[in-house]
Amino acid sequence: MTAFHSPAHPSSRAAPPRSPSSTRAGSPASHNGEIPMAATARDETAILDRVNARLKAQLGPDVFASWFARLKLEHLGKGVVQLSVPTAFLKSWINGHYRDLLLQIFADEVPGTLKVDVAVRSAVRGAPVARPVPIEQPSVAEAAPALRPATPAPRTGTERPAASEGTKPEFGSPLDGRYVFSTFVEGSSNRVALAAARSIAENGPASVRFNPLFLHASVGLGKTHLLQAIANAAVAREDRPRVVYLTAEYFMWRFATAIRDNQALDFKENLRGIDILIIDDMQFLQGKSIQQEFCHLLNALIDSARQVIVAADRPAFELESLDSRVRSRLSGGVSIEMVSPDLDMRRGILASRVDTMRHDDPSFAIPETVVDTIARRVTGSGRDLEGAFNQIAFRHAVGQPLSNDHLDDLLNQLTRSGGEKRVRIEDILKFVSRHYNVSRTDILSARRTRTIVRPRQIAMYLAKTMTPRSLPEIGRRFGGRDHTTVLHAVRKIEAERSKDEKLSEELDVIRRMIEE
């Protein structure tokens, strides 16, 4: 997750884990995803051979030789794959560029795989991996100390204490200890969200005035880091609140599994007994029955003054696939948007990345002028910023720094591919209603007068051409209309635009206002 330490973004989220009982034919994994002890070495070698073959086929022999030829499989079991590489730079590069691919391939080869850990080989030779940098499936990271009766280990700091040996978290793997407030880069774009998050994490029951807290931002802006920082700080409090962090996809998978195993009542009772519920990627919550259950859970927790924090990629009222009751409940709390970082914050993010690289490799050096150029030129998300930094830092690390001209060319390519502004339907409605002097309510209403129908059709046309939304989604956002109505409007405006120069100019003016 970028300088926020975001794990993927998402747009590349891993699918929810499959049931551990559903193993692939011919897989050496046992029913719990762990290789039988009698055949561990032979089977681990076979698994790594298959993974290497798939990496080579997907990435090509040159890329494979550069990054994966020296990859070793140290251990596999309990849903965790432990890998090692000989250098800190290899570890950092694989984490930054291939973590989702590795998790996907290992999950296919060993059903039940939830996390892939990569460590420098010197840290694992002759001893178990103590603090690897995890590459994990975001949809299962969580903490649920209330659901584990074992006495917790004593705390040593602000991070969540490690579970005792043999203790399996109720909802999957533990929180990532890297995602804490101290590693979150603060700036004007996220200062309000950070203040609310700290208040919830540190003040306990006194913070329920922020309930539910709804954070929304595009990918790569630090939502997941902030959510896990809340959980990591909360479980370290003296009052030991019961905390659960999970994504909407994992909630769906866990609920479906509980129904299949006739444990739905126990699952719901456990969730209703927690103190802090944190849900990430709310836009992926699907299914009528699951949304109904989530609505009941949301109501029960809020009505009993338990804290709920939810994050999504857009405001609650734009989550068209959600049940209207869920949207209403989420909109009734505190909603905070996190936007793209400004110049000072981008510099802070890059400074943090430079410090991390130097910690792993003291010989690493990159001129401050290059860092400043990246900060000025790459203005998208933190993930865009980290992608640009990684590409340039790699060349400096291998002793082949870019010339000024080549640096400029690379940044031009990166900013062209990642610089498009995300347009929301709400923005389109605002500017269309302003341009034609009609209210947003009228555009969404059932009124059929020409002074309203025309702006409505234009807004639908712009929604289809300026956003990735489907026709049914656009129809729902325009007062629950059928997708055929949207299609008719799009075709009508397209046909008229080619013949009417004045209409074409109007559309261009509105489009420029929206994009600015």
C-alpha positions, 0 to 999 in steps of 0.5 A, spaced: 500 500 500 504 505 497 507 509 502 501 508 507 503 501 506 497 499 502 497 492 500 494 492 493 489 496 491 486 494 490 483 494 484 487 488 485 483 485 491 484 477 492 478 473 491 475 471 498 479 464 500 476 458 498 473 453 504 479 449 506 475 443 505 475 444 498 482 441 495 484 441 488 484 434 485 491 432 486 493 437 491 498 435 496 495 439 501 491 436 507 484 438 509 486 444 513 491 446 507 497 443 511 502 438 507 502 432 511 509 431 515 511 425 512 511 428 505 513 435 506 520 435 503 518 432 497 511 435 496 514 442 497 519 441 492 513 439 487 509 445 489 515 450 488 517 447 481 509 448 479 509 455 482 516 456 478 513 454 471 507 458 472 511 464 474 516 463 468 510 462 463 506 468 465 512 473 466 517 470 461 524 467 462 528 473 463 523 476 468 523 470 472 531 469 472 531 476 475 527 476 480 525 468 482 530 464 480 533 464 487 526 464 491 526 458 496 520 455 499 522 454 507 515 452 510 508 451 508 502 450 512 496 452 516 494 457 510 501 460 510 507 460 505 514 462 507 518 464 502 526 466 502 530 470 498 538 472 498 537 480 499 533 485 502 532 488 495 529 482 492 524 482 498 522 489 497 521 488 489 517 482 490 513 485 495 512 491 491 510 488 484 508 481 485 505 479 491 498 478 488 501 474 483 504 469 488 498 469 492 494 467 487 498 462 484 500 459 491 492 459 492 491 455 486 496 450 487 495 449 495 487 450 496 486 454 503 493 458 502 491 465 505 498 468 506 505 468 503 511 471 507 517 473 504 523 474 508 531 475 507 534 468 507 539 470 513 533 471 517 530 464 516 537 460 515 537 455 521 531 458 525 523 459 524 521 466 520 520 471 526 518 477 523 517 476 515 514 482 511 507 479 509 504 478 502 497 477 505 490 476 502 487 483 505 480 480 505 482 475 511 486 480 515 483 481 522 483 481 530 478 478 534 481 477 541 474 476 544 473 470 540 479 466 542 478 464 550 486 463 551 489 468 555 493 473 551 500 474 551 503 480 554 504 486 550 511 489 548 508 495 544 503 498 540 502 492 535 498 487 536 501 481 540 502 475 537 497 469 538 500 463 542 503 457 538 497 453 536 492 458 537 488 460 530 484 466 530 477 465 529 476 469 522 483 468 519 490 471 519 492 476 524 493 484 523 499 486 519 503 489 524 506 494 519 500 498 519 500 502 525 499 510 526 506 511 526 507 509 519 502 512 516 504 519 512 499 524 514 497 530 510 492 535 508 488 530 504 487 525 510 488 529 516 481 529 518 480 521 517 487 520 521 484 524 527 477 521 527 481 514 527 486 516 532 480 518 537 476 511 536 482 507 537 485 511 543 478 513 546 474 507 547 467 508 548 468 515 549 468 515 541 462 512 539 459 519 537 463 517 530 458 511 529 458 509 524 465 512 521 465 511 514 471 513 510 471 513 502 477 514 497 479 511 491 484 506 491 491 507 493 490 512 498 491 509 505 484 506 507 486 499 509 492 502 512 488 506 517 483 501 518 488 496 520 492 502 524 485 503 528 485 495 530 492 495 532 492 501 536 485 498 539 487 491 541 493 494 545 489 498 550 488 497 557 481 495 556 482 490 551 476 491 546 474 485 542 476 487 535 474 484 528 477 487 522 475 484 515 473 485 508 466 485 505 468 479 501 471 475 507 465 477 511 460 474 505 465 468 505 465 467 512 457 467 513 456 463 507 461 458 510 457 458 517 451 457 513 453 451 510 456 448 516 450 450 520 453 455 524 450 461 522 447 462 529 454 462 532 457 466 527 452 472 528 452 471 536 460 472 536 459 478 531 454 481 535 459 480 542 464 484 539 466 492 541 469 494 534 467 492 527 472 494 522 469 492 514 474 494 508 471 494 501 464 495 502 463 496 495 464 488 494 458 486 499 453 482 495 447 478 496 440 480 498 440 475 504 447 477 506 446 484 506 440 483 510 444 480 515 449 485 515 444 490 516 441 487 522 448 486 525 450 494 523 443 496 527 445 491 533 452 494 534 450 501 533 444 501 538 448 498 543 454 503 542 459 498 539 463 502 534 463 500 527 468 503 522 467 502 514 471 503 508 469 503 501 471 506 494 466 512 494 461 515 498 455 511 501 450 514 497 453 511 491 454 504 493 448 502 488 449 495 489 447 496 497 441 495 500 437 502 501 437 500 509 444 499 509 446 505 505 442 509 510 445 507 516 452 508 513 450 515 511 447 516 518 454 517 521 460 521 520 463 520 513 470 522 511 473 523 504 481 521 503 483 525 497 490 524 493 496 527 497 498 534 496 506 536 494 508 536 501 505 529 503 508 526 496 515 528 499 513 525 505 511 519 502 517 518 498 522 520 504 519 514 508 520 510 502 527 512 501 528 511 509 525 504 508 530 502 502 536 504 506 534 500 512 534 494 508 540 496 504 545 501 507 548 502 500 542 505 497 542 512 494 538 516 490 539 524 489 534 528 492 533 532 486 530 525 483 525 524 489 523 531 488 522 531 481 517 524 482 513 528 487 512 534 483 510 530 477 506 524 479 500 527 482 495 521 483 494 516 488 500 514 493 500 507 489 502 511 483 507 514 487 510 508 489 510 505 483 514 511 480 519 510 485 520 503 485 521 503 477 526 509 478 529 506 485 531 499 482 535 503 476 539 506 482 540 500 486 543 496 480 548 502 478 544 504 472 541 511 474 537 514 469 539 520 465 535 527 466 532 525 459 530 518 460 527 520 467 523 525 464 521 520 459 519 515 464 515 520 468 511 522 462 509 515 461 507 514 468 503 520 468 499 519 462 497 512 464 495 514 471 493 521 471 486 520 469 481 523 474 476 519 477 469 522 475 463 520 479 456 520 477 454 525 483 459 530 479 455 529 473 449 531 476 451 537 479 454 540 473 449 538 469 443 541 473 447 547 474 448 548 467 441 547 465 438 551 471 434 545 474 435 541 480 438 535 481 431 532 484 428 534 478 433 530 474 432 524 478 424 525 478 419 522 474 417 528 471 417 528 463 417 535 461 422 537 456 426 542 460 427 536 465 428 530 460 433 533 456 438 535 461 436 528 464 438 524 458 445 529 457 447 527 464 445 519 463 450 520 456 455 523 460 455 518 466 456 512 460 461 516 457 465 518 463 465 513 468 466 505 468 458 504 470 454 499 467 447 501 464 443 498 470 448 502 475 446 508 471 439 507 471 439 505 479 443 512 480 437 516 476 431 514 480 431 507 479 430 507 471 431 501 467 437 500 463 433 500 456 432 508 458 439 509 459 441 506 453 435 510 449 438 516 452 445 515 450 443 513 443 439 519 442 444 524 445 450 521 440 445 521 434 444 529 435 451 530 437 453 528 430 448 533 427 448 539 432 454 543 433 451 547 439 449 541 443 456 538 441 459 545 444 455 544 450 457 537 452 464 539 451 463 545 456 460 541 461 465 535 460 471 540 461 467 543 468 467 536 470 474 534 469 477 540 472 
